[in-house]
Amino acid sequence: MSGAETAWSEAGGHRVEAKSTVIELCTHSPEETLELGRWLARHLPHGCLVILDGELGSGKTTLTKGIVSGLGAGREEEVTSPSFTLVHEYGDAPKVYHADLYRIETAQEIATLGLDEALDQNAVLIVEWGRKLDVAPTTVRLDIKIELVNDSTRRLKLEAFNWKLDERWPGSVASDTKVR
């Protein structure tokens, strides 16, 4: 398998190439989902947008706990869903912002959250329900789709745009990993 795909989009009247790496895997417990988050933290570039998509209860916040703790920006028990506060901020270097757009309905509401400024600070920005964002094709980002398989198993599709995601997931789910 190639490990990279190419997508084209129009940006400001110019064609922009966004290369992506796709990894599909399963986690079989909340602990493995946390482990995956910690592993991702070691590979995320600063200034990266992480878009999390999945049903309520699929593990988006659990994965975020692993990323935040893996970056050294906060302890897992400090990370909570920002469903009602909309944005949580963790750490200093790197700074991590965790946003939840579930209750947001318009682009104007999104604009008031200051998410663009977070990326301008070279922070890691993690956004639950992030499909609502209008993302520039050149943005360094990681899209993660989480699917509930059963009470303990999650199927995840990770797609990294404009940077190369290490394809060697060393966790206990390595036998479930596929790269395209």
Buried (B, 14 or more C-beta within 10 A) or exposed (E): EEEBEEEEEEEEEEEBEBEBBBBBBBBBBBEBBBBBBBBBBEBBBBBBBBBBBBEEEBBBBBBBBBBBBBBBBBEBEEBEBBBEEBBBBBBEEBBBBBBBBBEBEEEEEBEEBEBEEBBEEEBBBBBBBBEBBEBBBEBBBBBBBBBBEEEEBBBBBBBBBBBEBEBEBEBBBEEBBEBB
